[in-house]
Amino acid sequence: MISIVLFIGLGSGIVKLSSQVRKDKKLILEKGVSEDSWTLFTYSLWLFALPPLAAALFPGTYSVLGAVIFACFYLPTILLSRKLSAKVSKGYDFERKAGRNIERIKWLGYAGIGLVVFNWAIINVFQMLNDARR
């Protein structure tokens, strides 16, 4: 139940930050970000939703390797947001605001990794408790 609430929070964060960053597209491209990097960044943001969905669809236990694979879905966007926010976070207030929105996406990725670890721990704890009953 808690992971569902956290997933809904992650989903709303994805939608909100995606719309905010899309509004700043022209500004971000003017600051020296290439169109390819921008496109990759906006599409990789939606990768944040895949690990919680996969954990919900396949509720059995998954190993540490599975958690690491799920956590790797967040890495492209985190790395791109660090790169883009460094370019955009300079200048006037409205330019720095766009950089802060990109920086928030990085933190949303870290929260997604935390959700993967949380799901992994909860699923494995319940499986261990289930095995202890038998």
N, C-alpha and C positions, 0 to 999 in steps of 0.2 A: 504494500500500500504506500509506504513512504517513497519507494523508488518511482511509483507512478506519479506522485505529486512532484518529485524532483524532475522527472521527465517532462511533465507539463510546464514546469518553470523553465527548463532548458529550451523547450519548443517555443515558448513565448519570447524568450530572450533571443532566439534565432530570428524569429519573425520581426521583432522590434528593431534589432540592430541591423538586420539586412535591409529593412526599409530606410533606416536612417542613413546608412552608408550609400545606398543607391541614390539618395537625394544629393549626396555630395560628390557624385561621380565626376562631374565637369571640373570641380575644384581639384579633386585628387589627380585627375589626368593632367591638369595644368601644372601641378607641382612636380612633374617628372616621372610619374608612374606610367609604365607602358600599358597599352591596352590589353596585351596578353596576360600580364600579371594581374590586372584588375579583373579580367574575366575568370581567371583561375581562382582568384581570391573569393569572388562572389559565389562561384559554384562549389568551392570546397567548404564554404560555410555550411552548406546543407548536408555535408557528411557528418556533422555533429549529431544528427538525428538517427543515424544508422545503428550505432552500438546499443543504445537503449532499446530500440525496436527489436534488434536481433536477440537481445537478452530476454525480452518479453515473449518473443515467438518461440524461442527454444529455452524453456525454463529449467532444463536439467542442469546438472552441475557443469561447470566449465573450469578448465585448469588455469594455472597461472599464465600459460602460453596463450590461451584464449583471451584473458584479460589484457595481456600485452598487445595482442593483435587488435583488440577493440580500442585500446588506448592510442594505437598508431593512426587511427582514423582522424584524430584531432591534430596530429603533428603538422600536416601541410598548412593548415590554416593558421596555427600558432606561429609557425616560422614566417609565413607570408605577412601576417599582421605585424610582427616585429619589424620586418623590412619596410613595409609601407608606412607604418606610423612614424618611423624615423624620418622619412621624407616629408610627411605631411604635417608633423607637429611643430613646424616652424612658421613664423609669420604672424599675421593678424589673429584676432580672437576667433573669428569664424573658421580660419584655417586650423587653428589649434583644436577647436571643437571637433572638426572632422578627424583629426589625429586621435583625439580621446575616444571617439566612437570606435575607431579601428583598434585602439588599445583595449577597449572593453570586450571586443570579440576575442582577443587573446585570453583575457581572464575567463570568458565564457568557455573557451577550450579547456582551460585548467579545471574549471568546474565540471566539465564533461568527463575529464579523466578521473576526477574524484567520484563521479557517479558510477563510472565503470568499476572502480575499486570497491565502492560501496556495494554495488550489485554482486560483485564477485564474492565479497565477504559474507553478505547476507545469504546468498544461495548456498555457499559452502557450509555455513554455520547450520542452516536448517537441514542440510543433507547429513551433517555429522550428528545432529540431534536425532534425526530420523533413524540413522544407523544404530545409535546408542539404545534406542527403545527396543530394537529387535533382539 
